[in-house]
Amino acid sequence: MFETRKISIWDMFIYTLSQWKKIAIACLAGAILFGALSYYKSGKIETEVTIQKDLEGFKDDEVENAQRVADLDDSLKDIEDYYYFSPVMTMLASEVPKVTLTYYFEAENDSTDGKLAQNIKKMYATYVNSDDISAEIVKREKKDDISMADISSLIDVTTTTQYEDTSSVLTINVRGINKNMAKEIAKIIVDDFEQYAISVSDSVAQHKAVLVGESYSCGFDQHIADSQNSVRNVYTNAKTKVDESLEQLSDNEKRAYDIIKSEKKSTADEKIIPKKSISKKYVVVGAFLGIVIIGGIYCFIYMFGKKIRCSADVANLTQSETLACISDNKKESIFSGMRRDKALDMDIDKIASEISIMCKQQRIEKLCVVSTCNLEMNELVKKFENYLKKEEIKISVISDVCNKFDNIEEIVTCGNIVYWEVKDKSEFSSIKSIASIGRRQKLNVIGNIVEG
């Protein structure tokens, strides 16, 4: 691609300027993106500097040890919140409301001795314990004190011995803080299973998930007891580890620990707003970098993309003379007068007249307009074609050549061609391909016309 583009730096510069609207949009996007990123970073830097000033005078290892214990304490706080405030932890394991759902799975056209149904059952069992269904239950329950972690403790999947063939049977135990909640969650699972069966039938296999049993009970529940004991053990171990780590800190490390904890507390209680002077400086620098980087990248990609950008591109690729540069755009760019090929600008009637004279001088009776673009609805091409027909020159327009190889024979038979390409639409590789065919077949190339 770079080898075929041999236009001068001036041509590239002028063409880039002519696309100033697109470049301005790219620069604006870069300024907004980098400016916003810099604004965010400026506030973060100021906070870090504040902490650093408070910890001046402490050794690096003292700060690291203090930070490690502070992080452990933060982790303990999360466990502690769940330990004291989770509804699951306040339940009595001896009186747990529970709804038991029993599903039977049957796969259509199952030639695997029930293994397909068993695999489908495992898929549903995994889905019951997934975050998707937990999130749906939390959303529909609309209880602020119920979390996804609570839902995973309230629901589990077990095997059943009620049926002879247990490989296709799935039992789901649904618990609740009270009887109503257990029944509500069970209903959500039943409704969700119906939708889930529809969504996966096409991708997995046509099957049935039949609810064959639904019962309610209230009494001791080993699953809840185990969940509560597990959380207690995690909380106890974490608290012990924090206490032991605090005792092992030196006096300086404890002071650093107190500073870090107080700084985190003030950050949590009050939103630290960055100073406007610092933010403005970073935003301006970020916006400038965004303009330079994004704007520069866009210019480079635009100029050296796979589309042709100027008449010199077509001339180099086809090794032919550019006869004219034409356009149906009445508004002329403010930079067009600075182009080197300004003299090639012509209206369609003038270039048609010149080519007509050239054909008569060379005794050409048939002419083929060849393009890698689609020119079927191109008004300029129609005007060009009508003019030459009036001059009794047989003309055929063959466009989109690289996608219609059956027209190559017609081009070769005609023998006399004019390339017609369009800026920002014709591609390097396509033009190079059709030009190579013309050279191999030794066609008479009158020249090329560049539109746009």
C-alpha positions as CSV (number, residue, x, y, z in Angstrom):
1,M,0.0,0.0,0.0
2,F,2.8,2.5,0.9
3,E,4.8,1.5,-2.2
4,T,2.0,2.5,-4.6
5,R,1.3,5.9,-2.9
6,K,3.9,8.3,-4.4
7,I,2.1,11.6,-4.2
8,S,4.1,14.5,-2.7
9,I,4.0,15.8,0.8
10,W,2.3,18.9,-0.4
11,D,-0.5,17.0,-2.0
12,M,-1.1,15.0,1.2
13,F,-1.0,18.1,3.3
14,I,-3.6,19.9,1.1
15,Y,-5.8,16.9,0.9
16,T,-5.7,16.6,4.7
17,L,-6.7,20.2,5.1
18,S,-9.6,19.7,2.7
19,Q,-11.0,17.2,5.2
20,W,-10.9,19.6,8.1
21,K,-14.4,18.9,9.3
22,K,-13.8,15.2,9.8
23,I,-10.4,15.9,11.4
24,A,-12.0,18.5,13.7
25,I,-14.6,16.0,14.9
26,A,-11.8,13.5,15.6
27,C,-9.8,16.1,17.5
28,L,-12.9,17.1,19.5
29,A,-13.5,13.5,20.5
30,G,-9.9,13.1,21.5
31,A,-10.0,16.3,23.5
32,I,-13.1,15.2,25.4
33,L,-11.8,11.7,26.0
34,F,-8.3,12.7,27.2
35,G,-9.6,15.7,29.0
36,A,-12.1,13.6,31.0
37,L,-9.5,11.0,31.8
38,S,-7.1,13.7,32.9
39,Y,-9.7,15.3,35.1
40,Y,-10.3,12.0,36.8
41,K,-6.6,11.3,37.2
42,S,-6.0,14.8,38.6
43,G,-8.3,14.3,41.5
44,K,-6.8,10.9,42.3
45,I,-3.3,12.2,42.2
46,E,-4.2,14.9,44.7
47,T,-5.6,12.4,47.2
48,E,-2.5,10.2,46.9
49,V,-0.3,13.3,47.5
50,T,-2.3,14.1,50.7
51,I,-1.8,10.6,52.1
52,Q,1.9,10.7,51.2
53,K,2.4,14.0,53.1
54,D,0.7,12.5,56.2
55,L,3.0,9.5,56.1
56,E,6.2,11.4,55.7
57,G,8.8,10.3,58.2
58,F,7.9,6.7,58.2
59,K,10.0,4.0,56.6
60,D,8.7,2.2,53.5
61,D,8.5,-1.2,55.3
62,E,6.6,0.4,58.2
63,V,4.0,1.9,55.7
64,E,3.7,-1.4,53.9
65,N,3.1,-3.4,57.1
66,A,0.5,-0.9,58.2
67,Q,-1.2,-0.9,54.9
68,R,-1.3,-4.7,54.9
69,V,-3.1,-4.8,58.2
70,A,-5.4,-2.0,57.1
71,D,-6.4,-4.0,54.1
72,L,-7.1,-7.0,56.3
73,D,-9.3,-4.9,58.5
74,D,-11.3,-3.6,55.5
75,S,-11.9,-7.2,54.5
76,L,-13.0,-8.1,58.0
77,K,-15.5,-5.2,57.9
78,D,-17.2,-6.7,54.9
79,I,-17.5,-10.1,56.6
80,E,-18.6,-8.4,59.8
81,D,-21.5,-6.6,58.0
82,Y,-22.7,-9.9,56.6
83,Y,-22.2,-11.7,59.9
84,Y,-24.3,-9.2,61.9
85,F,-26.9,-7.9,59.4
86,S,-27.6,-10.8,57.0
87,P,-31.1,-12.2,57.5
88,V,-29.7,-15.7,56.9
89,M,-27.5,-15.4,60.0
90,T,-30.5,-14.4,62.2
91,M,-32.6,-17.4,61.2
92,L,-33.2,-20.3,63.6
93,A,-31.9,-23.4,62.0
94,S,-34.5,-25.4,63.9
95,E,-37.4,-23.6,62.3
96,V,-36.7,-23.0,58.6
97,P,-39.6,-22.6,56.1
98,K,-38.8,-24.6,53.0
99,V,-40.5,-25.4,49.7
100,T,-39.2,-28.4,47.8
101,L,-39.6,-28.5,44.0
102,T,-39.1,-31.7,42.1
103,Y,-38.5,-31.6,38.4
104,Y,-38.4,-34.5,35.9
105,F,-36.4,-34.0,32.6
106,E,-37.1,-35.7,29.4
107,A,-35.2,-35.1,26.1
108,E,-37.0,-35.7,22.8
109,N,-35.4,-38.2,20.4
110,D,-32.9,-39.2,23.1
111,S,-30.8,-42.1,21.7
112,T,-28.2,-42.0,24.5
113,D,-30.0,-44.1,27.1
114,G,-31.0,-41.1,29.2
115,K,-27.6,-39.5,29.3
116,L,-28.8,-36.5,27.4
117,A,-31.6,-35.9,29.9
118,Q,-29.1,-36.3,32.7
119,N,-26.8,-33.7,31.1
120,I,-29.7,-31.3,30.7
121,K,-30.6,-31.8,34.4
122,K,-27.0,-30.9,35.4
123,M,-27.3,-27.8,33.3
124,Y,-30.5,-26.7,35.1
125,A,-28.8,-27.5,38.5
126,T,-25.9,-25.2,37.5
127,Y,-28.4,-22.5,36.5
128,V,-30.2,-22.6,39.8
129,N,-27.0,-21.8,41.6
130,S,-25.9,-19.1,39.1
131,D,-25.7,-15.4,39.7
132,D,-28.4,-14.9,37.0
133,I,-31.2,-16.4,38.9
134,S,-30.0,-15.0,42.2
135,A,-30.0,-11.5,40.7
136,E,-33.5,-12.1,39.3
137,I,-34.8,-13.1,42.7
138,V,-33.2,-10.1,44.5
139,K,-34.7,-7.8,41.8
140,R,-38.2,-9.2,42.1
141,E,-38.2,-9.6,45.8
142,K,-37.3,-5.9,46.2
143,K,-35.9,-6.3,49.7
144,D,-32.9,-4.1,50.5
145,D,-31.7,-6.5,53.2
146,I,-31.6,-9.6,50.9
147,S,-28.4,-10.0,48.9
148,M,-27.2,-12.4,46.2
149,A,-25.1,-14.1,48.9
150,D,-28.2,-14.7,51.0
151,I,-30.0,-16.3,48.0
152,S,-27.2,-18.7,47.4
153,S,-27.5,-19.8,51.0
154,L,-31.3,-20.2,50.8
155,I,-31.3,-22.4,47.7
156,D,-29.6,-25.7,47.1
157,V,-30.0,-28.7,44.8
158,T,-30.1,-32.3,46.1
159,T,-30.8,-35.8,44.7
160,T,-34.0,-37.7,45.3
161,T,-35.0,-41.3,45.8
162,Q,-38.7,-40.9,45.2
163,Y,-38.5,-42.1,41.6
164,E,-36.8,-45.2,40.2
165,D,-34.9,-43.4,37.6
166,T,-33.1,-40.6,39.6
167,S,-30.8,-39.6,36.8
168,S,-33.4,-37.4,35.3
169,V,-34.9,-36.0,38.5
170,L,-33.8,-32.7,40.1
171,T,-34.9,-31.6,43.6
172,I,-34.6,-27.9,44.5
173,N,-34.8,-26.8,48.1
174,V,-36.0,-23.2,48.5
175,R,-35.9,-21.6,51.9
176,G,-37.1,-18.2,53.1
177,I,-36.9,-15.9,56.1
178,N,-40.6,-16.7,56.4
179,K,-43.2,-18.9,54.7
180,N,-44.3,-16.3,52.3
181,M,-40.8,-15.5,51.2
182,A,-40.0,-19.2,50.6
183,K,-43.1,-19.6,48.4
184,E,-42.4,-16.3,46.5
185,I,-38.8,-17.5,45.7
186,A,-40.1,-20.9,44.6
187,K,-42.6,-19.3,42.2
188,I,-39.8,-17.1,40.7
189,I,-37.8,-20.2,40.1
190,V,-40.7,-22.0,38.5
191,D,-41.5,-19.1,36.2
192,D,-37.8,-18.6,35.3
193,F,-37.4,-22.3,34.5
194,E,-40.2,-22.0,31.9
195,Q,-38.4,-19.1,30.2
196,Y,-35.0,-20.8,30.5
197,A,-36.4,-24.0,28.8
198,I,-37.6,-22.0,25.9
199,S,-34.3,-20.1,25.5
200,V,-32.0,-23.2,25.6
201,S,-34.2,-25.7,23.7
202,D,-32.9,-24.6,20.3
203,S,-29.3,-24.6,21.3
204,V,-29.2,-27.7,23.4
205,A,-32.0,-30.1,22.5
206,Q,-35.8,-30.2,22.5
207,H,-36.7,-31.3,26.0
208,K,-39.3,-31.0,28.8
209,A,-38.7,-29.8,32.3
210,V,-41.8,-31.0,34.2
211,L,-42.6,-29.9,37.7
212,V,-43.8,-33.2,39.3
213,G,-43.8,-32.2,42.9
214,E,-44.1,-29.2,45.2
215,S,-44.3,-29.4,49.0
216,Y,-43.9,-27.1,52.0
217,S,-42.2,-28.0,55.3
218,C,-40.9,-26.1,58.4
219,G,-38.2,-27.6,60.7
220,F,-34.5,-28.1,61.3
221,D,-32.4,-27.5,58.2
222,Q,-28.9,-28.8,58.1
223,H,-28.0,-26.6,55.0
224,I,-28.8,-23.4,56.9
225,A,-26.9,-24.6,60.0
226,D,-23.9,-25.4,57.9
227,S,-24.0,-22.0,56.1
228,Q,-24.2,-20.1,59.4
229,N,-21.3,-22.1,60.9
230,S,-19.2,-21.5,57.8
231,V,-19.7,-17.7,58.1
232,R,-19.0,-17.8,61.8
233,N,-15.7,-19.7,61.2
234,V,-14.7,-17.3,58.4
235,Y,-15.5,-14.3,60.6
236,T,-13.7,-15.7,63.7
237,N,-10.6,-16.6,61.7
238,A,-10.5,-13.2,60.0
239,K,-10.9,-11.3,63.3
240,T,-8.2,-13.4,64.9
241,K,-5.8,-12.7,62.1
242,V,-6.4,-8.9,62.3
243,D,-6.0,-8.9,66.0
244,E,-2.7,-10.9,65.8
245,S,-1.4,-8.7,63.0
246,L,-2.2,-5.5,65.0
247,E,-0.3,-6.9,68.0
248,Q,2.8,-7.6,65.8
249,L,3.0,-4.0,64.6
250,S,5.7,-1.7,66.1
251,D,4.8,1.6,67.6
252,N,5.6,3.5,64.4
253,E,3.7,1.0,62.3
254,K,0.6,1.4,64.6
255,R,0.8,5.2,64.2
256,A,1.0,4.7,60.4
257,Y,-1.9,2.3,60.6
258,D,-4.0,4.9,62.5
259,I,-3.2,7.6,59.9
260,I,-4.2,5.2,57.0
261,K,-7.5,4.3,58.7
262,S,-8.4,7.9,59.6
263,E,-7.6,8.9,56.0
264,K,-9.8,6.2,54.6
265,K,-12.6,7.2,57.0
266,S,-12.5,10.8,56.0
267,T,-12.5,9.7,52.3
268,A,-15.6,7.6,53.0
269,D,-17.4,10.3,55.0
270,E,-16.5,13.2,52.7
271,K,-16.0,13.3,49.0
272,I,-12.6,14.8,48.3
273,I,-13.1,17.4,45.6
274,P,-9.9,18.2,43.6
275,K,-8.7,21.8,43.5
276,K,-9.8,23.5,40.4
277,S,-6.4,24.9,39.6
278,I,-4.9,21.4,39.5
279,S,-7.8,19.9,37.6
280,K,-7.7,22.7,35.0
281,K,-4.0,22.1,34.4
282,Y,-4.4,18.4,33.8
283,V,-7.6,18.8,31.7
284,V,-5.9,21.4,29.4
285,V,-2.8,19.1,29.0
286,G,-5.0,16.1,28.4
287,A,-7.2,17.9,25.9
288,F,-4.1,19.0,24.0
289,L,-2.7,15.5,24.0
290,G,-6.1,14.2,22.8
291,I,-6.1,16.6,19.9
292,V,-2.5,15.8,18.9
293,I,-2.8,12.0,19.3
294,I,-6.3,11.3,18.1
295,G,-6.2,13.9,15.4
296,G,-2.8,12.7,14.2
297,I,-3.8,9.1,14.2
298,Y,-7.0,9.9,12.2
299,C,-5.0,12.0,9.7
300,F,-2.5,9.2,9.2
301,I,-5.2,6.5,8.8
302,Y,-7.2,8.7,6.5
303,M,-4.3,9.6,4.2
304,F,-2.8,6.1,4.1
305,G,-6.0,4.1,4.1
306,K,-7.0,1.6,1.4
307,K,-9.1,4.2,-0.5
308,I,-7.7,6.5,-3.1
309,R,-7.4,10.2,-2.0
310,C,-6.2,12.1,-5.1
311,S,-5.7,11.9,-8.8
312,A,-2.0,10.9,-8.4
313,D,-3.1,7.7,-6.7
314,V,-5.0,6.5,-9.8
315,A,-2.2,7.7,-12.2
316,N,0.4,5.7,-10.3
317,L,-1.7,2.6,-10.0
318,T,-2.8,2.5,-13.6
319,Q,0.3,4.0,-15.0
320,S,-1.9,6.3,-17.1
321,E,-2.4,10.0,-17.6
322,T,-5.0,11.8,-15.6
323,L,-7.4,13.4,-18.1
324,A,-9.6,15.3,-15.7
325,C,-10.7,15.8,-12.2
326,I,-14.5,16.3,-12.1
327,S,-17.1,16.8,-9.4
328,D,-20.8,17.4,-9.1
329,N,-20.3,19.3,-5.9
330,K,-21.0,23.0,-6.5
331,K,-19.3,24.0,-3.3
332,E,-15.6,24.2,-3.9
333,S,-13.2,23.7,-1.0
334,I,-11.3,26.7,0.2
335,F,-8.1,24.6,-0.2
336,S,-8.9,23.4,-3.8
337,G,-7.0,26.3,-5.3
338,M,-3.8,25.2,-3.6
339,R,-3.8,21.7,-5.2
340,R,-1.1,20.9,-7.8
341,D,-3.7,19.2,-10.1
342,K,-6.0,22.2,-10.1
343,A,-5.5,22.6,-13.8
344,L,-7.2,19.2,-14.3
345,D,-10.5,20.4,-13.0
346,M,-13.1,20.2,-15.8
347,D,-16.8,20.0,-16.3
348,I,-18.2,16.8,-17.7
349,D,-19.1,18.2,-21.2
350,K,-15.6,19.5,-21.7
351,I,-13.8,16.3,-20.9
352,A,-16.4,14.3,-22.9
353,S,-15.6,16.6,-25.9
354,E,-11.9,16.1,-25.6
355,I,-12.1,12.3,-25.3
356,S,-14.4,12.4,-28.4
357,I,-11.8,14.2,-30.4
358,M,-9.1,11.8,-29.2
359,C,-11.2,8.8,-30.3
360,K,-11.8,10.3,-33.7
361,Q,-8.1,11.1,-34.1
362,Q,-7.1,7.5,-33.2
363,R,-10.1,6.1,-35.2
364,I,-11.6,4.5,-32.1
365,E,-15.2,3.5,-32.7
366,K,-15.7,1.6,-29.4
367,L,-14.8,2.8,-25.9
368,C,-15.1,1.1,-22.6
369,V,-15.4,3.0,-19.3
370,V,-14.0,0.8,-16.5
371,S,-14.4,1.4,-12.8
372,T,-13.9,-0.6,-9.6
373,C,-16.8,1.4,-8.1
374,N,-20.5,1.0,-8.8
375,L,-21.4,3.7,-11.4
376,E,-24.9,2.5,-12.3
377,M,-26.6,5.6,-10.6
378,N,-23.9,8.0,-11.3
379,E,-25.3,11.1,-13.1
380,L,-21.9,12.3,-14.3
381,V,-21.2,9.0,-16.0
382,K,-24.6,9.1,-17.7
383,K,-23.9,12.6,-19.1
384,F,-20.5,11.4,-20.3
385,E,-22.1,8.4,-22.0
386,N,-24.9,10.4,-23.7
387,Y,-22.4,12.9,-25.1
388,L,-20.2,10.2,-26.7
389,K,-23.2,8.4,-28.1
390,K,-24.2,11.7,-29.9
391,E,-20.8,11.7,-31.4
392,E,-21.5,8.2,-32.8
393,I,-18.9,6.5,-30.5
394,K,-20.1,3.2,-29.1
395,I,-19.5,3.3,-25.4
396,S,-20.1,0.7,-22.6
397,V,-19.8,1.4,-18.9
398,I,-18.5,-1.5,-16.8
399,S,-18.4,-0.8,-13.1
400,D,-17.7,-2.8,-10.0
401,V,-15.3,-4.8,-12.1
402,C,-13.6,-6.8,-9.3
403,N,-17.0,-8.2,-8.2
404,K,-18.2,-9.0,-11.7
405,F,-15.4,-10.9,-13.4
406,D,-17.7,-12.0,-16.2
407,N,-17.3,-8.5,-17.7
408,I,-13.5,-8.9,-18.2
409,E,-14.0,-10.5,-21.6
410,E,-16.1,-7.5,-22.8
411,I,-13.3,-5.1,-21.7
412,V,-10.6,-7.1,-23.5
413,T,-12.8,-7.4,-26.6
414,C,-13.3,-3.6,-26.7
415,G,-9.6,-2.9,-26.3
416,N,-9.9,0.8,-25.6
417,I,-10.5,1.9,-22.1
418,V,-10.8,4.9,-19.8
419,Y,-10.5,4.3,-16.1
420,W,-13.1,6.2,-14.0
421,E,-12.4,6.1,-10.2
422,V,-14.0,7.9,-7.3
423,K,-12.1,9.4,-4.3
424,D,-12.8,7.8,-0.9
425,K,-14.6,4.9,-2.6
426,S,-12.2,3.2,-5.0
427,E,-9.7,0.9,-3.3
428,F,-5.9,0.5,-4.0
429,S,-6.0,-3.2,-4.3
430,S,-9.0,-3.2,-6.7
431,I,-7.5,-0.6,-9.1
432,K,-4.1,-2.3,-9.0
433,S,-5.8,-5.6,-9.9
434,I,-7.7,-4.3,-12.9
435,A,-4.8,-2.2,-14.1
436,S,-2.6,-5.3,-14.2
437,I,-5.1,-7.1,-16.4
438,G,-5.1,-4.2,-18.8
439,R,-1.3,-4.3,-19.1
440,R,-1.2,-8.1,-19.6
441,Q,-3.8,-7.9,-22.3
442,K,-2.1,-4.8,-23.9
443,L,-5.2,-2.7,-23.9
444,N,-5.2,0.8,-25.2
445,V,-5.6,3.0,-22.1
446,I,-6.6,6.5,-23.2
447,G,-6.3,7.8,-19.6
448,N,-8.1,8.1,-16.3
449,I,-10.8,10.3,-14.9
450,V,-11.0,11.0,-11.1
451,E,-14.3,12.0,-9.6
452,G,-14.8,13.6,-6.2
